Amino acid sequence: MALLQESIHVCSNISKSGQADPLLHAESQNVLLRLLAHPLLNIKAEAYRCCLEVVKDCLDIHNIAESVSSICHGVHFLLHPKVLYEIATFGLQEEKNEVNSIAKAILMHLLQGQLVMTILTWNKFLEALYPIIPILQGYADTKDKLGNCILTLSETSSDKGDGILPRTTRLRAALRLLFSKKHLVRSVALKHLLFHLLNEEEASLKRPCLHGSVFSSISNLFIIERAIELKLDDKTESIFKVETIEKLYDILTSDAVDIVLRKSAAEQLAIILQDTNMHSIVKKLGVVEKVLAYLSECVHVNGKVMESIVLPCLTLLRKLIYADPDVRLSLAQQSSLLLLLFRVSLIFQNDQAVLTEATVLLCLLLFDEVSRADTWTDSISNNGTVLPSFSLPVAVVRRYHLPVKITAHHIVSPNSVVVPLSSECLTMKPVSDMLRMSWNMSWYHGTENLLQLKNYEKQAETFLDTLKLSSEDILILKITRTTYGLQDCLNSIIQAVSHRDVKASLTRLSFYALNDRLALKCISGSCRTILKSIVWQKAINRFLQVLPASAEDEKLLVDVLRFLNKLCREQRASLEADHLKWILKSLLKNKSNSLLGLLARPESQMRDEIDEIQTAVRQQLDKELIHLFNTLLFCSMSVTDREGLELAGCFRTELALKLLQCLRLTDAPHFYGLPSLERTLRGMVHVTALPNWSTYSATTEPVTICKKYLTGLLEVISSFYVEWGGNAMSFMGKGVTKSTVLCLLHLSHEMMAQAKDTDWVSLWSLPYNNSEDQVPSHLGLTWLVPLWVDRDPEVRFTALGIGSALTSLEIGCIALAQSCQNISGGLWGTALNIFLDQSECSMVRREAAFILQNLLVIPIPTEDLKDCVWQGPCVHDEETGLFQTGKPALEALLHHCQFYEHLNQMVKHCYLGCYMFDLNSSKEDNHIIEKNGSTDFDDSLNLWKVLSSQSPSSHSQSTSETMILSASPAPGSVTELQVAVPTNSTSFIPETAVNRLMAQGQSDTTTTASPSQHDSPMSAAMSKQCAVVTPALLSAVCSLLHNLLIVTPKDTGIALQRHLLTALSSLVSANLVERCILELKAPLGNPCHTEHVKAQVLLLLQYLSSVSRLLKSCLLVDSQLVIQDELLKPLLRNAFTILSIRSKDGLDTELISVLHETWIDFFNLLTTLLWNSSQIAFPFVAAALASHCTTIIDTICDCIHLSTSHPALYTASLQFLSVLLNEEGRRQLQDKQNICQDPTISFLLDHAEECQASVTQLTELIIQVCEKKSSKDVLKEVAANALLSLLAVSKNAQKYALEVDLIGNCVEQMKQIHTQLNLDSLKPGKAQKKKEDSLNKRLRCAMQLLRNCLFQNEECKIAALKAHLVPVLHLLWPWFLIDDSSMEIALHLLCVYTAYYPAGCASLCWTSGGQSLVSVRSAAGSSLMHNILKLASQVSSDNSPVHHVIFDLLSNLALSHDCKGIIQKSNFLQNFLSLSLPKGSHKSPSNVYTLWLKLLLNISFGEDGQQMIMKINGFLDQIVEMCKCKHKSSQNIALLILHNICFSPTNKPKILANDKAIAVLATSLESDSSAVQRIGAASLWALLHNYQKAKVTLKNPSVRRKIDEAYSLVKTTPQPERNELNAYYLKCLENVVQLLDC
């Protein structure tokens, strides 16, 4: 102890001197810390006592009078953060009073010693105190001296803001006290906080207002009941892309984006930040600063609008500062941020989610000083434990009410030393054994070398006796070394000479497997892993090849099979393909002597089984065999190679045949051998669950096998269920019932696939009823009815599934309806009752919906037709006493049972979550059962026949482990009713049953006098519970509504319009699906949770598909059902969000398949929407697409890649693209002058930077498809249509097409087609005609591609000129003449080519090939231009599409000088005079006349053209007559022609000499049309310009009067909109008047 005291004094003396060596300071501090943390209590207590003595001596009040002020420097050795941390963290919480009381005294002296310390010492103390204030404040208390001293640290002592600590530190301390576990301390914290709140900058402009009611609950503000766990994903590879984050950031920070979208972006960023790899990218973008700005904006008095975005912003910020200590440190020192978060907590104190996030954020910032374990130690311990970035000392966790669950550190002091063990410990047996084992393994360099020694005793002779291994030690090593132990077991089995040896080895092997299951985590040396790498087949092979010959052999085989079952079960999901094929080959090698033969023993062996022990052994053997075969069936689903598939198929069929032999009922003893029967049926369930299980027999046809199965299973049903009156009197057992019905369901699928051409439905009918009645009755399908009301919901579901399978065919509908004739309500009423029963579970109601859906497929007559086989439902009206059938009966039935109201309730009560727990206790039901004292409901058949029972049913939990193949309706168009045909692609997700069917047969009548089902006590009991409605049920509802919409469009349409359709379409948000998929891509939970989330996503996607198909049908029936703002906008947001999900990243095959099917349905819906209601819907579609443009294009690119494997998706996506771009092209033509507020599709494709690469990739892919696919391939046609639309609206697409020489390729293709046409023309015949049609189709496609590629693109036109397009068209001209459609397309191509392209116009005038490389042999003066004029002359009086297009082309060519020359020489314009003028001024001219006027107008734009048309005899008179026409368009064009020729000096005398022409021009000034007035004024000005003779004519009084009146009127009339056209009109009149007055 004297040494200890001296050591403390030495440490004190060293710290006094500021000149001491730093290394000496550090060493002395280490000594002090080890003494204070010594594990021996007496040493620790003495160290604390010595420190207190030093403190008392140095800080004695009497030292103030001393002249030497440095006496207090003696405490400097304690004034270091590490020392104070040791005292506050471990000294104060020491259980022994000797230590903690002294620690308190030391801290008290230091905290109260300011007056006896020098400024240097006090500042040094405060500096050391800052990092441990969070720990000290844990001891704050109003009833304790030290606690009160600690409370003063956060107190502001004056109005000026003075205090012991700096202002920011005091604020942090005051806020920290709000996390204290003591209520009084939290109340004091509020007082300390007031100063900071009242003196905050711009406090008056911030929310909330600081009044009494706000502060009433502050003391408990941060006391969160449920702490959250902080956990981030730190995987090495990230699944997120930088581009995605940048896009989300742009949305988040854009002020132009709606707050809802910004909130969504913040939520997605918060999910992405679960991956720490993305944090650096987000921080570089400046997300932290933006989030703080949003929070500040929310706290502002006008910031209520920002409240919705606060929660994701807080989550985002929390994840960033949790993972980054540097960011946390910088933010923790910002007092404004701390007050901001405090205000946010006050505003949202009633919102638990926001309050929790804000509280966690403050916790992270306020406890940052003590969150790093390495701060308090020089070296981190090497124990392999990696602490997270935020961890708190145990002392803090225990003394504060923290809102987070975190990893704590420093349970013991990091300065604690380990006291060496005494020598006695080394002599203890466990220690000596460990040392001996370790020494030997080290000596022989590992366990492997040690175990390989053949004579260890001889090798260890030189060792000390204490180091030699005993035989027991070596045995322990052999057993615990898994690889060696397993190999030893297998060798023992191979070398065994008795059953006992094999059983012993198998037992050891089982223990190894058990050890794996008991292990906390799977390690590389596990039994399962090692068995994959060693050969174990040799040891097991003989047991699979040789059948047992005795009872002992059978017992041994049971043990072998039990081990094999364990092995296969452990490796079920990853069984090696080679191992599986080896087992299957062993079973199929010798069928007569294989284990498969043991399932069906000869009858002689069965009768000899009189020994109970032997019977039990054989039952166990059968059980293990069935178990093994079921496991093999499951594993066989994963094989993909040809050999494996063949073996698996043969095994399934062979097993199916053997199980069929086992299905004996009459010969089985012991109550018909129910356990054996149940095992057999369970095996049959597993076999029949796989598709095509009956097709691999070499001797028996699949249909024959199915018929035998059906016969056997129906025998089970009839013998044990129907004949015994239902499940109450039958002793068959629930397992037998369930397995039998499941087999029948699977069998219906197989028979549907294998017996397509035969009447297989009739085989399902039972022939007669073995009742006591004299006359046996034909049962038919009546045996299904009791199963529909069985106790077990899975039996009900499966039995209804059989019904839906049978009713998928018309004959099945008729047969089932006839079998239900004697049931109240019949088939329709029964199915409706089950479907609308709110207490029934969703999976049962779903199958009832499928039956109803199938019943609606058969056409229902509109009136009562007695000779009709199918009359639909039949209802009886008690008031009139009449029966109704057909559609009237259906409508009455739906109205009576309030069908659509029930559907609304279903939508409202749908549960979308992943998990749900039944909160209703079953005690109440049990009480009712006991009270009534009746269990009649156990008899489902009696319940079906009469409704006399009054007891509610008990809950029945799902017990089946069998995968049931779901019945999902096949997609169909509106022209076809949808049939619910079960498919093998989707697995049924089991649901918890809530209640079973209570009553049937009450909803089939339209009477209002019948009692309601709620009138009975049974119904009252039922109404207390309402089963969960799942998305899967609503998917079936959508399919049912689809068929109802076809059958009864009026009633169904009205019901859908009353919010039902809106509710269905908006039920599932795409954001929910997106979040679940993100969770699947970055799974954080256990695999079981991941599977549940996957099942949830599958159901949601299937629901969205069903809704989209229903909406498509609504569009085709009545588009007004869908064209509603409240439905359309959310629908489009959902659709494009789903279509934006990336299917390639981290999703499994099944989920991708369902996602692709959903894409198909959404693409089809959008396509139909644009087809049917483009004018209304297109703006909405374009606006919704704007925020998803890049991702949608990427999705379409993905769909194109799937053209081979998924052609339906490929077709749907490109059809949508075509229709969308077509509508955009139509919008461009219609709205050239309009400025669209939202970005247009063209703008997104060509000018949005984020879309450029995607558009290029899309164009590339479509062009590749067009080039690679065969011309006969339908997929090529789809791609060509999409490419046509894309080229028409996107300059980027045209640019890429130019780069890849699409123009040259198309021209070259046209050349080849021309050559082929010429060759084929020499071989007449029908085959050649078909070939010619195919070539013409290819030719039209190439020309259309060229047309759209050249559209408004001069660079492409130049490329076409270089590719010699016109000469090639000239070559093909004869072929165009015999095919109007090709001619029309060729003319369209030339129209686009020549528009605003003079060089292109000139190329049409080339003769003899012109500049082309193609030789065109023609007469002199012949060119394509001549051919066009010749064709135009021939169709001049025609009104065909070709006529319109050829005049449009001539209008373009008329602007070219070369073309006008040919037109003039050809006398083509003389045809104009042959046109007959419309009789009467009010009669409109023909379309031909209008086309001619447009052509002449273009010719008149040049002076040479003006002279050319004036040379036509009678032209001027005809034009003047056209100017008098009242048809606005024609009159304007004619006036413009007259206007143009007025500019030619040569023509002016002719016009002035024509009185009618001058009268027309003068009269035009009096027109009601401002355009006509302007044309007339401009024409008069043109005549007067530089032509004095015109004054004489125009000064005519009648003409001059009209000019003056027009001029006077325009001057006196106010012009509210003085645009350029009005100014031009005034200028024309001023000049005319001025020239006339000269």
Salt bridges, closest charged atoms under 4 A:
GLU46 OE2 - ARG49 NH2 2.41
GLU94 OE1 - LYS44 NZ 2.90
ASP141 OD2 - LYS182 NZ 3.11
GLU200 OE2 - LYS206 NZ 2.85
GLU200 OE1 - ARG343 NE 2.90
GLU307 OE2 - ARG207 NH1 2.88
GLU307 OE2 - LYS304 NZ 3.67
ASP324 OD2 - LYS283 NZ 2.34
GLU357 OE2 - ARG318 NH2 2.90
ASP368 OD1 - ARG328 NE 2.84
ASP368 OD1 - ARG372 NH2 3.07
GLU369 OE2 - ARG172 NH2 2.52
GLU369 OE2 - ARG176 NH2 3.30
ASP378 OD1 - LYS82 NZ 2.42
ASP433 OD2 - LYS429 NZ 2.77
ASP433 OD1 - ARG436 NH2 2.78
GLU448 OE2 - ARG481 NE 3.10
ASP465 OD1 - LYS468 NZ 3.73
ASP473 OD2 - ARG436 NH2 3.19
ASP488 OD2 - ARG508 NH2 2.96
GLU552 OE2 - LYS555 NZ 3.61
ASP553 OD1 - HIS499 NE2 2.62
GLU554 OE2 - ARG618 NE 2.94
ASP559 OD1 - ARG562 NH1 3.00
GLU570 OE2 - ARG517 NE 3.68
GLU603 OE1 - ARG607 NH2 3.05
GLU609 OE2 - ARG618 NH1 2.63
ASP622 OD1 - ARG601 NH2 3.41
GLU624 OE2 - ARG562 NE 3.81
ASP641 OD2 - LYS581 NZ 3.22
GLU643 OE1 - LYS581 NZ 3.58
GLU643 OE2 - LYS585 NZ 2.84
GLU654 OE1 - LYS591 NZ 3.51
GLU678 OE2 - ARG682 NH2 2.95
ASP792 OD2 - LYS738 NZ 2.86
GLU794 OE1 - LYS738 NZ 3.93
GLU840 OE1 - ARG796 NH2 2.63
GLU847 OE2 - ARG846 NH1 3.96
GLU924 OE2 - LYS1024 NZ 2.91
ASP925 OD2 - HIS955 NE2 3.20
GLU1079 OE2 - HIS1089 NE2 2.63
ASP1148 OD2 - LYS1094 NZ 2.50
GLU1150 OE1 - LYS1094 NZ 3.03
GLU1157 OE2 - HIS1206 NE2 3.40
ASP1161 OD2 - ARG1109 NH1 2.96
ASP1198 OD2 - ARG1142 NH2 2.74
ASP1198 OD1 - LYS1144 NZ 3.45
GLU1223 OE2 - ARG1226 NH1 2.66
GLU1224 OE2 - ARG1227 NH2 2.66
GLU1277 OE1 - LYS1337 NZ 3.59
GLU1308 OE1 - LYS1311 NZ 3.75
ASP1320 OD1 - LYS1331 NZ 3.95
ASP1333 OD1 - LYS1329 NZ 3.73
ASP1379 OD2 - ARG1340 NH1 3.04
GLU1384 OE2 - HIS1388 NE2 3.90
ASP1504 OD2 - HIS1457 ND1 3.31
ASP1504 OD1 - LYS1460 NZ 3.23
GLU1521 OE2 - LYS1524 NZ 3.58
GLU1521 OE2 - LYS1556 NZ 3.97
ASP1604 OD1 - ARG1600 NE 2.96
GLU1605 OE2 - ARG1601 NH1 3.33
ASP1637 OD1 - ARG1600 NH2 2.49
